[in-house]
Structures are given as structure tokens and as C-alpha cells.
Amino acid sequence: MKAVFFDMDGVLIDSETYSHEVIDEFLRLDNCPIPPERFYMLIGSHKSLDTWEKIVEGYELNEPLEQFKQRMQAYTGPRRWNFDFNKRIFPEVKQVLIHLKEKGVFLACASSSNLKYIHDVLNSQDLTQYFDCIVSCDDFTKSKPDPEIYLHCLKQSGLAKEDCMIVEDSPLGIEAAKRSGIKVAARVDHHFGLDQSQADYWIEDLTELYQFLDN
């Protein structure tokens, strides 16, 4: 393994559990009939993907979908992205990045989140310096599950696909990785029941990536 391309939310930082706590809060206050589990479809998704029709399918809203969506985003948006990154970063992340860089591994962060948020998270933990490539799905024509973002990382690395690995957690991200032809390790989900069955490997902790390094 000479390169690792990391997703961010759910892989480097445990932001998704907090995000869905905020969504649950809105649904309770709004007396919304849609079960919170429906919103798990948003995990790993980009704003360009129209998942809302599927989320509300079978449930009757008292307003147009676009209005409901705007109200929900107005409530959850400021809360979802304003939290203590120090409390949510997975504890082994910095140690793993340092170790991989010492081994000469090319590192990329490839997230569906917007670039400002990505940099806010990485800068808050002094992690930006370890990445050779930091990209958002905003930078590409198509978002995950399209493999474009990972093929870009591959090109930047200058390596062959068999020398690289992707670390993901969401079904959309795993599908993007598989479509890129690069091996993917899924950080095991214990909260949302995500379908990670298409991954090549499953890891509980990023230190498990060490097994793929040449000793």
C-alpha cells in the first residue's frame, strides 16, 4: 500500500452521529411523521444527489417538499456544522497519519462535504499538513457514487490502482471506490446499519491499515 484516500465524515471524524442527533431533534420538535432512519440515506451523499424524494416516500407532508426541506436545513445546518471537532475526531487519526507519512505513503482526503468544512475540520486538528491532496465532490462534475473524485486522487498520486487503498464508511462512498477499481476498506459502522457488504476489507480502527504496509 503506497497511497490511502480517506473519506472524512465517519472515517476521520465521528460527525455523522452528531449530525443525526440534530436531525432527530428537528423531527421531534416538528412532529414530523417520517422516521429518523429514513435520513440515514443522506450519509455520504452530496447536495447534487436528489435523495429527498426517497426519504419522504410513503409519508404525507403538510407542505411542499421543498419548503419542508428548506425549513429542516435552516434548523439543522447551523447546528450540524458547529460542533467541537476535538470531541468527535477519532482518537487514533493523527497517530496513523504521522505513521503513514513516515512510511512515504501518499495521503488524500476526498469528501462529499464542502471544502471549507473539510479544511475547518483538518485545520482544527493540525492534520492538513499530512495530506498531499484534499478534494471535495464540489470540485467534480459528478459526486459519489461516481468514482470521479477517487480517480482524481489516483492521478495525483501517480501510482497504479493496486498500490492504493480507499477508506470509506457509507454505501455511496464504497460504491464509488469499487467503481474506481481501487480496493476499499470500510470503517465498520455501529450506529446506522449501513450496508458495507461491498467493501474488500473491514476495519474497526485506522491503525489496522498498518497491516497493508510493507514491513
N, C-alpha and C positions, 0 to 999 in steps of 0.2 A: 504494500500500500504506500504510494508516493504522494497521494493527494486525498484530502477529505473535503467534501462540500456539505456544509451544515445548513439545514433549515434552522430557524431561530426559535419561534414560539413553540413550546412543547419539547424542544430539543436542548437549547441552551438556557432557556428561561421558562419557568413554570407559570406562564402568563395566562394560559387558557383556562385554568381552574378559576382564577380571579375574574376573568372576563365573563365567564358564565355564571358566577355568583351575582354579578351586576345585572346580567340579563334576567336571571331568576327574580331578582329584586323588582325589576321593572314589571315583569309579568304578574307578580303578586299584587303590586300597587295598582296595576291597570285592570285587575280581574280578568286577564286575558285567558280564553279557554284553551289556547294552544299549549301543549305540554312542553316544558323546558327542553326535553330531549330532542325535539324537532330542530332546535337551534344548534345542535351539535354538527349539523350539516355545514355550518359556517366555518368550522375548524379547518384551517389550512387553505381556505378559499380566498379569492381575490375579488375586489369590488366589481370586476368585469364579468364575473360569473353570476348569472341570474338564478340564485338558489331560493329566492323568496317564495316563488310560486309553489315549489315543493314543500317548503316549510309550512305554509298555511293551507295546503291542500286538505280538504275534508272539514275545514273549520270555517264558520261564518263570522266575519268581522263586521263591526257596526260602522265601518268607514271604508273608503277605498284603500286598497293595499298600499299604495304609495304614501298615503297620509299616515297610515299606521307605521310604516317603515321609517318615515321621517321623524315621527314622534319618539319612536323607540331609539333611534340613533341619536336624537337630541339629548335623550336622557342618559343613554349608556356610553356614548362616545367620550365625553369629558372624564367620566369615571373609569372607563376601561383602560385608558392610556395614561392616567395619572395615578400611579401607584409606586410603592417603594421597590425599585428594582433589586435593592440589596436583599430583600426578604424573599425574592422569587427566583433569583438566579440559582441554577443547580450548583451545589457546593463544589463539585469537582471540576467545573468548567475551566477555570483559569489554569489549574494544575495540568490538565490534559492538553490545553492549547500550548502551554510552555513546553511540555514534553515533546509534542509533535513537531513544534518548530525546531527544537534542538536536534531532532532526527532528520531535519531537512524536508519535512512534509509540506507540500503546498496546501494552504487552507483558504477556503471560500465560505462566505455566509450568503446564502441565497434564500430570501424570504418573500412571502406574499405580502408582507406588511409594507407600509410606505417607508421611503429611505430615511426620512427624518427620524421616525420612531426607531428604526434599526440602529442608526447612529447614536440616538439618545441612550438606548439600552447598552450598546457596546462601550460607548464612552464612559458611562456611569460606572462601569466595572473595569475600566482601563484595559479593554480587550481589543480595541480597534487595531492596535499595533501588530497583533498576531495574524491578521488576515491579509492575504495577498489580493483578495478580490471580495468586494462587498456589493451585492446587487439586490434589487427589488424587482418583483414582477411588473411594477410600473414601468420599468425600463424596456419592456419587450412587447411585441405585438400580441402575443398570447400568454396567458398565465398558466400555472399548474392547473390541471394535469398535463398540459402540453410540456414537452421536455425542453423547450427553447432555453429557459434560464440555466438548466444544467449543461446543455450543450455549449453555452457561452462559457461557463466555468471551465469546462473541459478544454475549450480552445485557449483560454487564458493560461491554463496550466501547461500546455504544450505536451501533455502526456497522452498515452494510449488509454482507452477505456478500462482495460484490465488492470491498470495501475492505480485506479481511482475507486473511491467509495463515497456514497451519499448516506447521510444520516437524516432520517425523517421520522415523523410520527403519524401524520394524517394520511388517510386513503388517497387524497388528491396528490399529496407530495410523493407518496410511494409509487403511484401510477406514473407520475412524471419521471421519476427515477428509472422505473422499469422501461419506459418508452425511450429513454436516453441510451439504454443498453449498458448502463453502469450498475454495478452491484449496490444494493441498498440494505442498510441496517436500520431496523425500526427501534426507536426508543420505546420500550413497552409502555402502553397506556393502561393505567389502573383506575381511570375516572370516567371515561366516556363510552367505553365499549367500542372503540374504533376498530374497524376491520383492517388489520395489519398482516393478513394472511399472505399477501403477495410479496412480502419482503424476503430477502435472501438470508438475513440474519436478524436476531432479536437480542437487544441488549437492555439491561436494567440501568446501566451506568456507563458513562462515556469512557471510563478507564478500561472497559472491555475492548475498546478499539486497539489497545496495545497488542493484543494477540495477533493482529494482522500486520504488525511491523516486522521487518527483518531484524533479527537479534544480532 
